[in-house]
């Protein structure tokens, strides 16, 4: 049996994820990820590690009545939120390393900001390739490195100081595939060599530093590392440590970098 994905949350955190993470971060990237797969009318699309379904929802609006969209996630809490918001999508609970789909089932397979968390990234890519039809399109987005996204480097230091190394590791984990050569190597190991990697810029937006801290802790696995005292101390220090990210009115804007990998199956 494979090890579980490293980014798992409870039902309550899944609600916070949809309410906070999606508008602040992931909604901006969903159209870009769908564009990477050239999703259009009539396509059969799979969103791997779909979370609460922001990419799947974007694709559902593009494929029309002749198309079909499925979302796969290991986390029942995420899928419960996804089903509530968009019941017409085919939401499936399952492991990205052993997907419950036949070979050559989809025209497009997408994976937005999840490859980093799979215990065997190469096997996950092999599975994506397996369920893709000949001529089908693959689109995978990963974050750039912490060196390119300074706010999260500082946030990880704060997490370490107030909750220890395990919290710091969780905070850093989204950014472990920032090296494009490493990413290309993982695809090559999966037998996917003819890839294109495009680096794109984005902007995360939060109402305040408090809003960012609440989102990053309570909507993620970090919540298990923080009791009330730790959270209060983190939030207090963040007001100064992350002040450089603030714009007018106390709002937070975070420039981000992502690598979007595309490939077409022969």
C-alpha positions as CSV (number, residue, x, y, z in Angstrom):
1,X,0.0,0.0,0.0
2,X,1.3,3.5,-0.9
3,X,2.0,6.2,1.6
4,X,-0.8,8.8,1.9
5,X,-0.6,12.2,0.3
6,X,1.1,14.6,2.7
7,X,-1.5,17.4,2.5
8,X,-4.7,16.3,4.2
9,X,-7.3,18.3,6.1
10,X,-10.5,17.7,8.1
11,X,-14.0,18.6,7.0
12,X,-13.9,22.0,8.8
13,X,-10.6,22.9,7.3
14,X,-12.0,21.9,3.8
15,X,-14.7,24.5,4.3
16,X,-12.1,27.1,5.2
17,X,-10.0,26.1,2.2
18,X,-12.9,26.8,-0.1
19,X,-13.9,30.0,1.6
20,X,-10.4,31.4,2.0
21,X,-7.7,29.6,-0.1
22,X,-9.8,29.4,-3.3
23,X,-10.6,33.1,-3.8
24,X,-7.2,34.3,-2.4
25,X,-5.0,31.9,-4.4
26,X,-6.4,29.1,-6.5
27,X,-9.2,30.8,-8.4
28,X,-6.6,32.9,-10.3
29,X,-4.9,29.8,-11.5
30,X,-7.8,27.6,-12.5
31,X,-8.4,29.3,-15.9
32,X,-4.6,29.1,-16.5
33,X,-4.6,25.4,-15.7
34,X,-7.6,24.8,-17.9
35,X,-5.8,26.8,-20.7
36,X,-2.8,24.6,-20.3
37,X,-4.9,21.6,-21.3
38,X,-6.7,23.5,-24.0
39,X,-10.0,22.5,-22.5
40,X,-12.9,23.0,-24.8
41,X,-16.4,21.9,-25.8
42,X,-17.0,18.1,-25.7
43,X,-13.8,17.3,-23.8
44,X,-13.6,14.6,-21.1
45,X,-11.5,16.1,-18.4
46,X,-10.0,14.8,-15.2
47,X,-8.9,17.1,-12.3
48,X,-6.4,15.1,-10.2
49,X,-6.2,16.0,-6.5
50,X,-9.1,18.3,-7.1
51,X,-9.5,19.6,-3.6
52,X,-12.8,21.4,-3.4
53,X,-13.0,21.5,-7.2
54,X,-11.9,24.9,-8.4
55,X,-10.3,23.6,-11.6
56,X,-13.0,21.0,-12.2
57,X,-15.6,23.8,-12.0
58,X,-13.7,25.9,-14.4
59,X,-13.6,23.0,-16.9
60,X,-17.2,22.2,-16.4
61,X,-18.1,25.6,-17.7
62,X,-15.9,25.0,-20.8
63,X,-16.8,21.5,-21.9
64,X,-20.5,22.1,-22.3
65,X,-23.3,19.4,-22.4
66,X,-21.3,17.1,-24.7
67,X,-18.3,17.0,-22.3
68,X,-17.7,15.4,-19.0
69,X,-15.6,16.4,-16.0
70,X,-14.4,14.2,-13.2
71,X,-12.6,15.3,-10.0
72,X,-10.4,12.9,-8.0
73,X,-9.2,13.5,-4.5
74,X,-8.1,11.3,-1.5
75,X,-9.8,13.6,1.0
76,X,-13.5,13.0,1.8
77,X,-13.8,16.4,3.4
78,X,-12.7,18.2,0.3
79,X,-15.0,16.2,-1.9
80,X,-18.0,16.9,0.4
81,X,-17.5,20.6,-0.2
82,X,-17.0,20.0,-4.0
83,X,-20.2,18.0,-4.3
84,X,-22.2,20.6,-2.5
85,X,-21.0,23.4,-4.8
86,X,-21.2,21.5,-8.1
87,X,-23.2,18.3,-7.9
88,X,-23.1,17.7,-11.6
89,X,-19.4,16.9,-11.7
90,X,-18.3,13.2,-11.3
91,X,-16.5,13.5,-7.9
92,X,-14.5,10.4,-7.0
93,X,-12.6,9.5,-3.8
94,X,-9.4,7.8,-4.7
95,X,-5.6,7.7,-4.7
96,X,-3.7,9.5,-7.5
97,X,-1.2,6.6,-7.5
98,X,-3.9,4.1,-8.3
99,X,-6.7,6.0,-10.0
100,X,-10.1,4.3,-10.4
101,X,-10.3,5.0,-14.2
102,X,-9.7,2.8,-17.3
103,X,-6.8,3.4,-19.6
104,X,-7.3,6.2,-22.2
105,X,-10.4,7.6,-20.5
106,X,-9.8,11.3,-20.8
107,X,-9.0,13.9,-23.4
108,X,-7.4,16.2,-20.8
109,X,-5.8,15.5,-17.4
110,X,-5.0,18.4,-15.1
111,X,-3.3,18.7,-11.8
112,X,-3.1,22.1,-10.1
113,X,-0.6,22.5,-7.2
114,X,-0.7,18.9,-5.9
115,X,2.2,17.0,-7.5
116,X,4.4,18.2,-4.6
117,X,2.4,16.3,-2.1
118,X,2.3,12.8,-3.7
119,X,4.5,10.2,-2.0
120,X,5.6,8.9,-5.4
121,X,5.4,11.8,-7.9
122,X,6.7,9.7,-10.8
123,X,4.0,7.1,-10.3
124,X,1.3,9.8,-10.0
125,X,2.5,11.1,-13.4
126,X,2.5,7.6,-14.9
127,X,-1.1,7.2,-13.8
128,X,-2.1,10.6,-15.3
129,X,-0.5,9.5,-18.6
130,X,-2.2,6.1,-18.4
131,X,-5.7,7.5,-18.2
132,X,-5.0,10.0,-21.0
133,X,-6.2,9.1,-24.5
134,X,-3.7,9.1,-27.4
135,X,-3.5,12.7,-28.6
136,X,-4.7,13.9,-25.1
137,X,-3.3,16.8,-23.2
138,X,-1.7,16.9,-19.8
139,X,-1.3,20.1,-17.7
140,X,0.4,20.2,-14.3
141,X,1.1,23.3,-12.2
142,X,3.6,23.5,-9.4
143,X,4.7,26.5,-7.3
144,X,8.1,28.1,-7.7
145,X,10.7,28.0,-5.0
146,X,10.7,29.8,-1.7
147,X,13.5,32.0,-3.0
148,X,11.0,33.4,-5.5
149,X,8.1,33.8,-3.0
150,X,9.6,35.6,-0.1
151,X,6.5,35.9,2.1
152,X,6.3,32.2,2.4
153,X,9.9,31.8,3.3
154,X,9.3,34.2,6.2
155,X,6.0,32.5,7.1
156,X,7.8,29.1,7.3
157,X,10.4,30.6,9.7
158,X,7.5,31.9,11.9
159,X,5.9,28.5,11.8
160,X,9.2,26.9,12.9
161,X,9.6,29.4,15.7
162,X,6.1,29.0,17.1
163,X,5.2,25.4,16.4
164,X,8.5,23.6,15.5
165,X,10.1,21.7,12.6
166,X,7.0,19.7,11.6
167,X,5.0,23.0,11.1
168,X,7.9,24.5,9.2
169,X,8.0,21.4,6.9
170,X,4.3,21.7,6.2
171,X,4.7,25.4,5.4
172,X,7.6,24.8,3.0
173,X,6.1,21.7,1.3
174,X,4.2,23.5,-1.5
175,X,7.4,25.0,-2.8
176,X,9.7,21.9,-3.1
177,X,9.4,21.6,-6.9
178,X,10.6,25.1,-7.7
179,X,13.6,23.8,-9.7
180,X,12.4,23.3,-13.3
181,X,15.2,20.8,-14.0
182,X,14.0,18.7,-11.1
183,X,10.4,18.9,-12.4
184,X,11.6,17.8,-15.9
185,X,13.5,14.9,-14.4
186,X,10.3,13.6,-12.7
187,X,8.4,13.8,-15.9
188,X,11.2,12.0,-17.8
189,X,11.3,9.3,-15.1
190,X,7.6,8.8,-15.7
191,X,8.2,8.3,-19.5
192,X,6.9,11.8,-20.4
193,X,9.8,13.5,-22.3
194,X,8.2,15.9,-24.8
195,X,7.2,18.6,-22.3
196,X,7.0,22.3,-22.2
197,X,7.5,24.3,-19.0
198,X,6.1,27.8,-18.8
199,X,6.8,30.1,-15.8
200,X,4.0,32.4,-14.9
201,X,3.5,35.2,-12.4
202,X,0.5,35.6,-10.1
203,X,-0.7,37.6,-7.2
204,X,-2.3,36.3,-4.0
205,X,-4.6,38.7,-2.2
206,X,-5.8,38.7,1.4
207,X,-7.8,41.2,3.3
208,X,-5.1,41.5,6.0
209,X,-2.2,39.7,7.6
210,X,-4.6,38.2,10.1
211,X,-6.6,36.9,7.1
212,X,-3.5,35.3,5.5
213,X,-2.4,33.7,8.8
214,X,-5.9,32.3,9.4
215,X,-6.1,30.9,5.9
216,X,-2.7,29.3,5.9
217,X,-3.1,27.7,9.3
218,X,-6.8,26.8,9.7
219,X,-7.3,25.8,6.1
220,X,-4.3,23.5,5.9
221,X,-2.6,20.6,7.8
222,X,-0.9,23.3,9.8
223,X,-4.0,23.5,12.0
224,X,-2.9,20.3,13.8
225,X,0.4,21.9,14.8
226,X,-1.1,25.0,16.5
227,X,-2.9,25.3,19.8
228,X,-4.5,28.6,20.8
229,X,-1.4,29.9,22.4
230,X,0.9,29.1,19.5
231,X,-1.5,30.5,17.1
232,X,-1.8,33.8,19.0
233,X,1.9,34.1,19.2
234,X,2.3,33.4,15.5
235,X,-0.4,35.9,14.5
236,X,1.2,38.6,16.7
237,X,4.7,38.3,15.3
238,X,3.3,38.1,11.8
239,X,2.0,41.6,12.0
240,X,5.6,42.9,12.0
241,X,7.4,40.1,10.1
242,X,5.0,40.2,7.1
243,X,4.3,43.9,7.1
244,X,6.4,44.3,3.9
245,X,3.5,42.4,2.0
246,X,0.9,45.0,2.9
247,X,-0.6,47.5,0.5
248,X,-3.0,50.3,1.1
249,X,-5.6,49.7,3.8
250,X,-3.7,46.9,5.3
251,X,-4.4,44.4,2.5
252,X,-1.8,41.8,1.6
253,X,-0.6,41.2,-1.9
254,X,1.9,38.4,-2.5
255,X,3.6,38.1,-5.9
256,X,3.9,34.4,-6.8
257,X,5.6,32.2,-9.4
258,X,4.4,28.9,-10.8
259,X,5.7,26.5,-13.4
260,X,3.0,25.0,-15.7
261,X,4.1,21.8,-17.5
262,X,2.2,20.6,-20.6
263,X,2.5,17.6,-22.8
264,X,0.6,15.8,-25.5
265,X,0.4,12.0,-25.5
266,X,1.4,10.4,-28.8
